[in-house]
Amino acid sequence: MPKCIQNSLSDQVYTMLKDQILSGQLKGGMKIPEESLAEQFGVSRTPIREAIRRLAEYGLITIKPRSHATVSLISEQEANDIARVRVTLEQLAIDSIDEESYAQNVKELSRYAADCQYAMGIGDRATVFEQDSLFHLALIRASRNSALISISERLDAKIQQLRIAQNLPEDELAYYLAQHAQMMTLLKNGDKEACKRMLYEHITHDLTSHVMGQNA
């Protein structure tokens, strides 16, 4: 029984600590304050350290041997690299989605898109990022390409770091979240090229593709 209680505490601390990172409360490069977190969450350091270990395995925290843990930080170059890789993977996925696979996954995609909008409406940025991640993973799963799915799942933590690094203001973030439904409509209508152009803008936040699409 005590082990179950300890695991439950660790799970709760993991979720709360992850939310603080995704929301930007704990920023890239910051030292993880074990003592103050233990006081904040009302727990011993044991579940704090277990949560830190799990977040390090996920990729959001870096543990420095015989020292301390910090929130992982990515450079501008790494952020650009991640964005380009992500665009390539998801555009490949879009090419592989047919009417049948879209129909099989549309409910899941719609749910994640709606959850993003709801979280945005209540100002829960951490949940926005979580649900946005689930939407894009569902999009890739709809491709039924096992290699794409596997690679994307392994990149998830890096993609979360990209979302944090981009640090979009609320109005811009809301604009890009609204594109989930637009991309779904384009997929439903079979307009994959337009969907891929929108995806490029959606991930890189480069409005050039939007302007090109209007002028085409």
Sequence and secondary structure as in RCSB ss.txt:
>XXXX:A:sequence
MPKCIQNSLSDQVYTMLKDQILSGQLKGGMKIPEESLAEQFGVSRTPIREAIRRLAEYGLITIKPRSHATVSLIS
EQEANDIARVRVTLEQLAIDSIDEESYAQNVKELSRYAADCQYAMGIGDRATVFEQDSLFHLALIRASRNSALIS
ISERLDAKIQQLRIAQNLPEDELAYYLAQHAQMMTLLKNGDKEACKRMLYEHITHDLTSHVMGQNA
>XXXX:A:secstr
 HHHHHHHHHHHHHHHHHHHHHTTSS TT B  HHHHHHHHT  HHHHHHHHHHHHHHTSEEE TTS EEE    
HHHHHHHHHHHHHHHHHHHHH  HHHHHHHHHHHHHHHHHHHHHHHTT HHHHHHHHHHHHHHHHHTTT HHHHH
HHHHTHHHHHHHHHHH   HHHHHHHHTHHHHHHHHHHTT HHHHHHHHHHHHH  THHHHHHHH 
